[in-house]
Amino acid sequence: MTQLSDTPAEQAKNQEVIAALAQETRRPLDEVKEVYEVELARLKKNARITDYVRLFASRRTKARLTKSDPRPPRTNPPSE
């Protein structure tokens, strides 16, 4: 398997992304971490330029988690 984090700074950034996705999608942290790591590994495997790999992995993770979410999306209350 591809190593997901080469440095402690990358590990910290990945944890931040995972925490933000968990909050945004309202999914358990473990579930988000699992999906994110799969997507990140898939993208890093063939990436020549890795500047945006984390961004793309984040977008793919969010798409996968929200696609299978049976709950309706959050909406803001109407303004009066």
Secondary structure by P-SEA (a helix, b strand, c coil): cccccccaaaaaaaaaaaaaaaaaacccaaaaaaaaaaaaaaaaccccccccaaaaaaaaaaaaaaaacccccccccccc
